[in-house]
């Protein structure tokens, strides 16, 4: 009875996943909180001189595999411009979590900064945050039968990389 065995295995798997959900969510919430603290720290000099207003807020979020939970997000205001820093999810392809930054009213791919929580390749170390910026490719044209040009650059999150990203979003 292979079907019965498969269904029993899936039922047990679902039961285990339900038990793990609170721990997964708590770990994700802690990782996002640490990221937001890091962002705030990197931009604190601009907040101190009055150039930026930085606020955290709690949002309700739903992920297919984890259900609905609350998590922190951030708003960075520069004059009339609002930059949103919002979790996208823990369960994403190619990373152990993703947070997006975009200027309010400009959510398109070419205006989105992605912060990805990943392990440096080939290591079993703790995940770290990386930032991906859209590549500036004026005049780029896709050609048939050629490998696509990467559309994003990726680097470890640093103060300089974050400043470049916020500058890009404010322009």
Secondary structure, DSSP 8 states (H G I E B T S, - for coil): -HHHHHHHHHHHHHHHHHHHHHHHHHHHHHHHHHHHHHHHHHHHHHHHTTS-EEEEEEEEEEETTTEEEEEEEEEEEETTEEEEEEEEESSBTTBS-EEEEEETTB-SGGGEEEEEEE--TT--S--EEEEEEE---TT----TTS-----EEEEE--HHHHHHHHHHHH-
